[in-house]
Amino acid sequence: MIQLYVDADACPVKDEIFRVARRHRLPVLVVSNRRMGLPHDILIQRIVVGEGLDVADDWIAVRATSSDLVITADIPLAARCLARGARVLDHRGQLFTDESIGNALASREINAYLREMGVLGGGPKPYSARDRSQFLNTLENQIQALLKVQRAALPKELS
């Protein structure tokens, strides 16, 4: 069964995820360090983990499998989920892959160093309608790919 894991504390596309998940009848596990308002829906499960650094990440990382899709902007979490075979994308629609995660981790470290040195300032660029559209497109494509894998694994008489 395909599940969508959402690293939810700073996720700006939860409503979009819920809408797409409903259309495909897929369960969504919304993982956060604090209680947040979510729609009452049998497909949406709220997971509130303990306080602390990376507690939500750890919860997701040990459960994500090759039949799951993880939505996170956390690059180290993305790497951990990829190592378990899960598909991972961020809220802007960037798909993390085994080929791209090394560069993403390296860029993260370089940017952290430059911020510490005072060379790099500011935060991420503002979230745009184009980012939202790209996210929805990538989310749909990844769900379709997972559904195709799932159908291929079924015995012929059930597919």
N, C-alpha and C positions, 0 to 999 in steps of 0.2 A: 504494500500500500504506500503510495506516494504521500509524503507529509511535507508541509512548508513550515520551516522554522524561521521565526522572525526575531532578530536581535533588536528588541523593541524600544529600549530607552530613548534613543535619539532617531528613530526611524520616521521619516516624513511621509511614507507611502503606505501606511497601514491600511487606510480605507481602500486603496487600490488593490492591495493584496487580498483583502476580504472579498471584494467584488469579484475578482478573478477566481478565487478559491470557491466561492459559491457557485459560479457558473460551471466549474468542473467537478463540484462536490468533493473537494479535497480538504482534509483537516489542516488547520493552522494552529501551530503552537507559538504563542506570543510570550516570549521570555524576557523578564525584566527584573530589576532589583526593587522595584516599588509597584504598588497597585496602581493600575491605570484604568480609565474607563474604556470598556470595549463593548461592542454590540452583543446582545444576547443572541447567540447562534450556536447550535449544536456542533457546528464545524470549527468554532473558534474556542480554543482552550487557553486560559490565562495561567501562566506559570510564573509565580513570584518566588524568586530564589533569595537567599540571604544576602545581606549587605556585604560588600567587600569587592576588591579589585578582581575582575575577571570571573566572578562567580557565575554570572549568566553565560559567559563565554564557555566556561568549563561544562556547564549543564548541556549546552547545545553540542559542543565538540565531542562529548562521549556518546551521544545518541544519534547523531546524523549518520545516515548510511547512503549507499549508492543509489537508493531509490528516492532520496530526499533532495529538496531544494532549500538552501539556506540564504536568507536575505540579511546581509550585514555590510557595514562600511568598515568594520574592524579587520584589518589586513591579517594580523596574526591569527584571528579566529578563522578567517577564510582559508588560510594555509592549513590549519588543523582539520577543517572539514573536508578540504580537498584530499588530504592524506587518507581520510576514511572513505573516499570515493563519492562524496556528495557533490552536487552542483552548487555553485555559489555565485550570487550576484549582489552588487551594491544598489543603493537606492537611486542611482543615476542610470542604471541599466548596464553597468560594466560587468561583464562576465569574467570571473576569475577562473583561470585554467592552470593546469600543471605547468604549462609553458610560460604563463605570464606572472605567476605568483612570486617568483624569485625577484623579478624586476620591481614588483610592487613593494615587497619587503625592503629591498635595498633603497628605493626612493623614499620610503617612510623613514628609514634610519637617517638618510642624508638630510631630509627636510627637518627632522628633529634636531640634528646637529646644527644646521644653519639657524634654526630658531633660537637655540641656546646661545649661539654666537652673536645674535642680534642682527644677522644678515637678512633673515627672512621674517616677515611679519604678516599680520593679518590672518584671516581664516580662509576657509574654502569659498569658492565663488558662490554667489546666491543661487538657490535652487530655481530652475526655470521650467516653463511649460514644455520646452524641448527635452529637458532631463526627464520629466514625468512621462512623456510620450515614449522616450527611449526605454525607460524602465518597463513600462507596460508591454512594449514590443518584445523585449528580451525575456520578460517573465512568461509571456504567452509561448514564445518559441521554446523555452526550456521545459515548460509543462508539457507541451506537445511532444518534445523529444522523449521525456520520461514516460509519457503514456504509450508512445510507440514501443519503447523497450519493454514496458509492462505487457503490452499485447503480444509481443513476440515471444515472451516467456510462457504464455498460456498454452496449454495443450490445444491442438487444432480444433477439437470439438467445442471448446469454450470461447475461442477468439472470433 
